[in-house]
Amino acid sequence: MDPITLIVSALTAGASAALQETAGTAIKDAYQGLAALLRQKFKKDPKATVALDSHAEDPQTWQKSLEKSIRETGAAEDQEILLAAQKILELAQSQKSSPKYDVTIDGNVQGFVQGDNAAVTMNFNEPAKKQKKKKA
């Protein structure tokens, strides 16, 4: 992945995760760190700062402008920024690949509930016996 795509992808993943209540503080903190590094790099270019801030709200509209700002300010060559971006993508991937629940069911199951704070009542009866048909 080229450096500009890496940074923009990390910003998109970080902004998306920051909006979710289930996202860990690590990814939110990493996103804030990357944004701070970019703001520092963009401090002489107000348009770049606007693109960065607006990208968090509307990534599709602001992607091209942000890519241009990253290219023109040299952010794509800044190793600290690249490492911060890589860290966000690693954190985002680890959250995707580790499900909250990992369930394996072997055998017959009459009822199953999965979730946080689930309150369920299940009543099970024996199945009705099949009656043989009488031949006429």
CORFEN-V124083 format. One record per helix or strand. SS is the DSSP state (hx for helix, st for strand). FROM is the first residue (numbers start at 0). LEN is the number of residues. If there is no record, write none. Layout:
SS_FROM_LEN ; SS_FROM_LEN
This chain:
hx_2_16 ; hx_24_17 ; hx_45_12 ; hx_58_15 ; hx_74_3 ; hx_78_19
